[in-house]
Amino acid sequence: METLRRIFHYLTHLEWTEQKQHVCIFCDRKNFAEIVYEDAQIVVINNRRLAGQTHWLILPKEHAVRDIENLNSSHLKLCKP
């Protein structure tokens, strides 16, 4: 039980730091299976590893958006048709 307590203490006090990715695999268009949609702000591609019959990746062109947790109100326009 003491081991679990120490692990929990470590995880709750851990500072989660963002790791910088120096090479973006999505900047090289030859990695895209098929572009489904594109505009000035996003690119939508077919995912090569399907999790269902249709599986798209919606990629913002702005590298500041690392994941869904980094979205804010200024990114709402990306979700509107």
N, CA, C and O atoms as a GROMACS GRO file, in nm:
protein
  324
    1MET      N    1   0.082  -0.120   0.000
    1MET     CA    2   0.000   0.000   0.000
    1MET      C    3   0.086   0.126   0.000
    1MET      O    4   0.051   0.227  -0.061
    2GLU      N    5   0.198   0.119   0.068
    2GLU     CA    6   0.289   0.234   0.073
    2GLU      C    7   0.342   0.267  -0.066
    2GLU      O    8   0.358   0.384  -0.102
    3THR      N    9   0.369   0.165  -0.144
    3THR     CA   10   0.418   0.186  -0.281
    3THR      C   11   0.314   0.260  -0.364
    3THR      O   12   0.347   0.352  -0.438
    4LEU      N   13   0.189   0.220  -0.353
    4LEU     CA   14   0.082   0.289  -0.426
    4LEU      C   15   0.069   0.434  -0.382
    4LEU      O   16   0.047   0.523  -0.464
    5ARG      N   17   0.082   0.458  -0.253
    5ARG     CA   18   0.074   0.594  -0.202
    5ARG      C   19   0.187   0.680  -0.261
    5ARG      O   20   0.164   0.794  -0.300
    6ARG      N   21   0.308   0.624  -0.267
    6ARG     CA   22   0.421   0.699  -0.323
    6ARG      C   23   0.402   0.726  -0.472
    6ARG      O   24   0.433   0.835  -0.520
    7ILE      N   25   0.352   0.628  -0.545
    7ILE     CA   26   0.326   0.646  -0.688
    7ILE      C   27   0.221   0.755  -0.709
    7ILE      O   28   0.238   0.843  -0.794
    8PHE      N   29   0.114   0.748  -0.634
    8PHE     CA   30   0.008   0.849  -0.646
    8PHE      C   31   0.062   0.987  -0.612
    8PHE      O   32   0.031   1.084  -0.682
    9HIS      N   33   0.142   0.998  -0.505
    9HIS     CA   34   0.200   1.127  -0.467
    9HIS      C   35   0.289   1.180  -0.580
    9HIS      O   36   0.283   1.298  -0.613
   10TYR      N   37   0.370   1.093  -0.637
   10TYR     CA   38   0.458   1.133  -0.747
   10TYR      C   39   0.378   1.186  -0.866
   10TYR      O   40   0.410   1.291  -0.920
   11LEU      N   41   0.274   1.113  -0.906
   11LEU     CA   42   0.195   1.152  -1.023
   11LEU      C   43   0.117   1.281  -0.999
   11LEU      O   44   0.104   1.362  -1.090
   12THR      N   45   0.066   1.301  -0.879
   12THR     CA   46  -0.011   1.422  -0.852
   12THR      C   47   0.077   1.545  -0.840
   12THR      O   48   0.028   1.657  -0.857
   13HIS      N   49   0.206   1.528  -0.813
   13HIS     CA   50   0.296   1.642  -0.801
   13HIS      C   51   0.390   1.656  -0.920
   13HIS      O   52   0.479   1.741  -0.921
   14LEU      N   53   0.370   1.574  -1.019
   14LEU     CA   54   0.454   1.578  -1.139
   14LEU      C   55   0.417   1.698  -1.224
   14LEU      O   56   0.299   1.723  -1.249
   15GLU      N   57   0.517   1.771  -1.269
   15GLU     CA   58   0.491   1.882  -1.361
   15GLU      C   59   0.494   1.827  -1.502
   15GLU      O   60   0.598   1.781  -1.551
   16TRP      N   61   0.379   1.832  -1.567
   16TRP     CA   62   0.369   1.780  -1.703
   16TRP      C   63   0.421   1.886  -1.798
   16TRP      O   64   0.361   1.993  -1.810
   17THR      N   65   0.530   1.858  -1.863
   17THR     CA   66   0.589   1.955  -1.955
   17THR      C   67   0.566   1.909  -2.098
   17THR      O   68   0.570   1.790  -2.129
   18GLU      N   69   0.541   2.006  -2.183
   18GLU     CA   70   0.518   1.976  -2.324
   18GLU      C   71   0.650   1.946  -2.391
   18GLU      O   72   0.746   2.022  -2.378
   19GLN      N   73   0.655   1.836  -2.462
   19GLN     CA   74   0.775   1.802  -2.537
   19GLN      C   75   0.764   1.861  -2.677
   19GLN      O   76   0.662   1.844  -2.745
   20LYS      N   77   0.866   1.930  -2.718
   20LYS     CA   78   0.868   1.990  -2.851
   20LYS      C   79   0.896   1.884  -2.955
   20LYS      O   80   0.988   1.803  -2.941
   21GLN      N   81   0.815   1.885  -3.059
   21GLN     CA   82   0.836   1.792  -3.170
   21GLN      C   83   0.904   1.871  -3.281
   21GLN      O   84   0.847   1.966  -3.334
   22HIS      N   85   1.025   1.832  -3.315
   22HIS     CA   86   1.104   1.907  -3.412
   22HIS      C   87   1.067   1.874  -3.556
   22HIS      O   88   1.086   1.956  -3.645
   23VAL      N   89   1.015   1.755  -3.579
   23VAL     CA   90   0.976   1.715  -3.713
   23VAL      C   91   0.827   1.682  -3.711
   23VAL      O   92   0.784   1.595  -3.636
   24CYS      N   93   0.750   1.752  -3.793
   24CYS     CA   94   0.606   1.730  -3.798
   24CYS      C   95   0.575   1.642  -3.920
   24CYS      O   96   0.597   1.682  -4.034
   25ILE      N   97   0.525   1.522  -3.895
   25ILE     CA   98   0.496   1.430  -4.005
   25ILE      C   99   0.378   1.479  -4.089
   25ILE      O  100   0.362   1.436  -4.203
   26PHE      N  101   0.297   1.568  -4.034
   26PHE     CA  102   0.180   1.617  -4.107
   26PHE      C  103   0.212   1.737  -4.196
   26PHE      O  104   0.128   1.777  -4.276
   27CYS      N  105   0.332   1.794  -4.185
   27CYS     CA  106   0.370   1.905  -4.273
   27CYS      C  107   0.411   1.854  -4.412
   27CYS      O  108   0.407   1.929  -4.509
   28ASP      N  109   0.449   1.728  -4.420
   28ASP     CA  110   0.489   1.669  -4.547
   28ASP      C  111   0.368   1.600  -4.609
   28ASP      O  112   0.324   1.495  -4.562
   29ARG      N  113   0.314   1.659  -4.714
   29ARG     CA  114   0.190   1.611  -4.775
   29ARG      C  115   0.202   1.472  -4.837
   29ARG      O  116   0.100   1.408  -4.862
   30LYS      N  117   0.320   1.426  -4.862
   30LYS     CA  118   0.333   1.291  -4.918
   30LYS      C  119   0.293   1.184  -4.816
   30LYS      O  120   0.272   1.068  -4.853
   31ASN      N  121   0.283   1.222  -4.689
   31ASN     CA  122   0.239   1.129  -4.585
   31ASN      C  123   0.087   1.113  -4.581
   31ASN      O  124   0.037   1.025  -4.511
   32PHE      N  125   0.014   1.197  -4.654
   32PHE     CA  126  -0.133   1.191  -4.652
   32PHE      C  127  -0.183   1.083  -4.747
   32PHE      O  128  -0.141   1.076  -4.862
   33ALA      N  129  -0.274   1.000  -4.698
   33ALA     CA  130  -0.335   0.899  -4.784
   33ALA      C  131  -0.425   0.968  -4.886
   33ALA      O  132  -0.416   0.940  -5.006
   34GLU      N  133  -0.511   1.056  -4.840
   34GLU     CA  134  -0.602   1.130  -4.928
   34GLU      C  135  -0.651   1.254  -4.853
   34GLU      O  136  -0.692   1.246  -4.738
   35ILE      N  137  -0.646   1.370  -4.920
   35ILE     CA  138  -0.700   1.492  -4.861
   35ILE      C  139  -0.849   1.497  -4.891
   35ILE      O  140  -0.889   1.499  -5.007
   36VAL      N  141  -0.930   1.498  -4.786
   36VAL     CA  142  -1.076   1.500  -4.799
   36VAL      C  143  -1.126   1.643  -4.812
   36VAL      O  144  -1.219   1.670  -4.889
   37TYR      N  145  -1.065   1.735  -4.737
   37TYR     CA  146  -1.107   1.876  -4.736
   37TYR      C  147  -0.987   1.959  -4.693
   37TYR      O  148  -0.904   1.914  -4.614
   38GLU      N  149  -0.981   2.082  -4.745
   38GLU     CA  150  -0.875   2.174  -4.704
   38GLU      C  151  -0.922   2.316  -4.722
   38GLU      O  152  -0.989   2.350  -4.820
   39ASP      N  153  -0.887   2.401  -4.625
   39ASP     CA  154  -0.907   2.544  -4.639
   39ASP      C  155  -0.784   2.613  -4.579
   39ASP      O  156  -0.680   2.549  -4.559
   40ALA      N  157  -0.794   2.741  -4.551
   40ALA     CA  158  -0.678   2.816  -4.503
   40ALA      C  159  -0.635   2.775  -4.362
   40ALA      O  160  -0.521   2.801  -4.322
   41GLN      N  161  -0.725   2.712  -4.286
   41GLN     CA  162  -0.694   2.683  -4.146
   41GLN      C  163  -0.681   2.535  -4.112
   41GLN      O  164  -0.611   2.501  -4.016
   42ILE      N  165  -0.746   2.447  -4.187
   42ILE     CA  166  -0.742   2.304  -4.154
   42ILE      C  167  -0.722   2.218  -4.278
   42ILE      O  168  -0.746   2.261  -4.391
   43VAL      N  169  -0.676   2.097  -4.254
   43VAL     CA  170  -0.667   1.992  -4.357
   43VAL      C  171  -0.735   1.869  -4.297
   43VAL      O  172  -0.708   1.832  -4.183
   44VAL      N  173  -0.823   1.806  -4.374
   44VAL     CA  174  -0.889   1.684  -4.331
   44VAL      C  175  -0.840   1.572  -4.422
   44VAL      O  176  -0.850   1.581  -4.544
   45ILE      N  177  -0.787   1.466  -4.360
   45ILE     CA  178  -0.733   1.355  -4.438
   45ILE      C  179  -0.793   1.223  -4.392
   45ILE      O  180  -0.840   1.211  -4.279
   46ASN      N  181  -0.792   1.125  -4.482
   46ASN     CA  182  -0.828   0.989  -4.443
   46ASN      C  183  -0.716   0.932  -4.358
   46ASN      O  184  -0.599   0.943  -4.393
   47ASN      N  185  -0.753   0.872  -4.247
   47ASN     CA  186  -0.654   0.809  -4.160
   47ASN      C  187  -0.614   0.675  -4.220
   47ASN      O  188  -0.700   0.598  -4.264
   48ARG      N  189  -0.487   0.647  -4.222
   48ARG     CA  190  -0.439   0.519  -4.276
   48ARG      C  191  -0.475   0.402  -4.186
   48ARG      O  192  -0.491   0.289  -4.233
   49ARG      N  193  -0.488   0.428  -4.058
   49ARG     CA  194  -0.525   0.322  -3.962
   49ARG      C  195  -0.669   0.344  -3.920
   49ARG      O  196  -0.697   0.415  -3.824
   50LEU      N  197  -0.759   0.283  -3.993
   50LEU     CA  198  -0.902   0.304  -3.970
   50LEU      C  199  -0.947   0.247  -3.837
   50LEU      O  200  -0.910   0.136  -3.798
   51ALA      N  201  -1.027   0.326  -3.767
   51ALA     CA  202  -1.090   0.279  -3.643
   51ALA      C  203  -1.238   0.253  -3.667
   51ALA      O  204  -1.311   0.220  -3.575
   52GLY      N  205  -1.280   0.268  -3.791
   52GLY     CA  206  -1.419   0.245  -3.831
   52GLY      C  207  -1.426   0.250  -3.982
   52GLY      O  208  -1.323   0.255  -4.049
   53GLN      N  209  -1.546   0.250  -4.036
   53GLN     CA  210  -1.562   0.252  -4.182
   53GLN      C  211  -1.506   0.382  -4.240
   53GLN      O  212  -1.442   0.381  -4.346
   54THR      N  213  -1.529   0.493  -4.172
   54THR     CA  214  -1.473   0.622  -4.211
   54THR      C  215  -1.399   0.679  -4.091
   54THR      O  216  -1.455   0.686  -3.982
   55HIS      N  217  -1.274   0.719  -4.111
   55HIS     CA  218  -1.194   0.772  -4.001
   55HIS      C  219  -1.108   0.884  -4.056
   55HIS      O  220  -1.009   0.860  -4.126
   56TRP      N  221  -1.145   1.007  -4.024
   56TRP     CA  222  -1.071   1.123  -4.072
   56TRP      C  223  -0.989   1.184  -3.960
   56TRP      O  224  -1.026   1.178  -3.843
   57LEU      N  225  -0.878   1.243  -3.998
   57LEU     CA  226  -0.799   1.325  -3.907
   57LEU      C  227  -0.820   1.470  -3.948
   57LEU      O  228  -0.801   1.506  -4.064
   58ILE      N  229  -0.860   1.553  -3.853
   58ILE     CA  230  -0.879   1.695  -3.878
   58ILE      C  231  -0.759   1.766  -3.818
   58ILE      O  232  -0.742   1.771  -3.696
   59LEU      N  233  -0.675   1.821  -3.906
   59LEU     CA  234  -0.548   1.878  -3.864
   59LEU      C  235  -0.548   2.030  -3.880
   59LEU      O  236  -0.568   2.079  -3.990
   60PRO      N  237  -0.526   2.104  -3.773
   60PRO     CA  238  -0.512   2.249  -3.788
   60PRO      C  239  -0.376   2.279  -3.852
   60PRO      O  240  -0.277   2.211  -3.824
   61LYS      N  241  -0.372   2.380  -3.936
   61LYS     CA  242  -0.245   2.417  -3.998
   61LYS      C  243  -0.157   2.495  -3.901
   61LYS      O  244  -0.036   2.505  -3.920
   62GLU      N  245  -0.217   2.549  -3.797
   62GLU     CA  246  -0.145   2.624  -3.694
   62GLU      C  247  -0.080   2.525  -3.597
   62GLU      O  248  -0.149   2.445  -3.534
   63HIS      N  249   0.052   2.529  -3.586
   63HIS     CA  250   0.122   2.435  -3.500
   63HIS      C  251   0.101   2.462  -3.352
   63HIS      O  252   0.134   2.377  -3.269
   64ALA      N  253   0.048   2.576  -3.317
   64ALA     CA  254   0.025   2.608  -3.175
   64ALA      C  255  -0.082   2.519  -3.114
   64ALA      O  256  -0.088   2.503  -2.992
   65VAL      N  257  -0.167   2.461  -3.197
   65VAL     CA  258  -0.272   2.372  -3.147
   65VAL      C  259  -0.214   2.231  -3.141
   65VAL      O  260  -0.210   2.160  -3.242
   66ARG      N  261  -0.169   2.192  -3.024
   66ARG     CA  262  -0.104   2.061  -3.007
   66ARG      C  263  -0.206   1.949  -2.992
   66ARG      O  264  -0.188   1.841  -3.048
   67ASP      N  265  -0.312   1.975  -2.917
   67ASP     CA  266  -0.416   1.875  -2.896
   67ASP      C  267  -0.544   1.946  -2.855
   67ASP      O  268  -0.546   2.068  -2.839
   68ILE      N  269  -0.649   1.871  -2.837
   68ILE     CA  270  -0.780   1.930  -2.810
   68ILE      C  271  -0.781   2.009  -2.679
   68ILE      O  272  -0.861   2.102  -2.664
   69GLU      N  273  -0.695   1.976  -2.586
   69GLU     CA  274  -0.690   2.047  -2.459
   69GLU      C  275  -0.632   2.188  -2.473
   69GLU      O  276  -0.651   2.270  -2.384
   70ASN      N  277  -0.563   2.216  -2.583
   70ASN     CA  278  -0.506   2.349  -2.605
   70ASN      C  279  -0.599   2.442  -2.680
   70ASN      O  280  -0.563   2.557  -2.705
   71LEU      N  281  -0.718   2.396  -2.716
   71LEU     CA  282  -0.813   2.481  -2.787
   71LEU      C  283  -0.871   2.585  -2.693
   71LEU      O  284  -0.889   2.561  -2.574
   72ASN      N  285  -0.901   2.703  -2.749
   72ASN     CA  286  -0.969   2.807  -2.673
   72ASN      C  287  -1.077   2.868  -2.760
   72ASN      O  288  -1.102   2.820  -2.871
   73SER      N  289  -1.141   2.973  -2.713
   73SER     CA  290  -1.255   3.031  -2.785
   73SER      C  291  -1.216   3.084  -2.923
   73SER      O  292  -1.301   3.089  -3.012
   74SER      N  293  -1.092   3.122  -2.944
   74SER     CA  294  -1.051   3.172  -3.076
   74SER      C  295  -1.048   3.060  -3.181
   74SER      O  296  -1.047   3.089  -3.301
   75HIS      N  297  -1.048   2.936  -3.138
   75HIS     CA  298  -1.047   2.823  -3.230
   75HIS      C  299  -1.186   2.773  -3.267
   75HIS      O  300  -1.198   2.679  -3.345
   76LEU      N  301  -1.291   2.834  -3.213
   76LEU     CA  302  -1.428   2.791  -3.243
   76LEU      C  303  -1.458   2.797  -3.392
   76LEU      O  304  -1.534   2.715  -3.443
   77LYS      N  305  -1.400   2.894  -3.461
   77LYS     CA  306  -1.426   2.908  -3.604
   77LYS      C  307  -1.381   2.785  -3.683
   77LYS      O  308  -1.430   2.761  -3.793
   78LEU      N  309  -1.288   2.708  -3.628
   78LEU     CA  310  -1.243   2.586  -3.695
   78LEU      C  311  -1.351   2.478  -3.696
   78LEU      O  312  -1.350   2.389  -3.781
   79CYS      N  313  -1.444   2.487  -3.602
   79CYS     CA  314  -1.548   2.385  -3.588
   79CYS      C  315  -1.675   2.417  -3.666
   79CYS      O  316  -1.764   2.333  -3.676
   80LYS      N  317  -1.684   2.537  -3.721
   80LYS     CA  318  -1.805   2.577  -3.792
   80LYS      C  319  -1.787   2.553  -3.942
   80LYS      O  320  -1.680   2.577  -3.997
   81PRO      N  321  -1.894   2.504  -4.008
   81PRO     CA  322  -1.884   2.478  -4.152
   81PRO      C  323  -1.874   2.605  -4.234
   81PRO      O  324  -1.865   2.599  -4.357
   0.00000   0.00000   0.00000
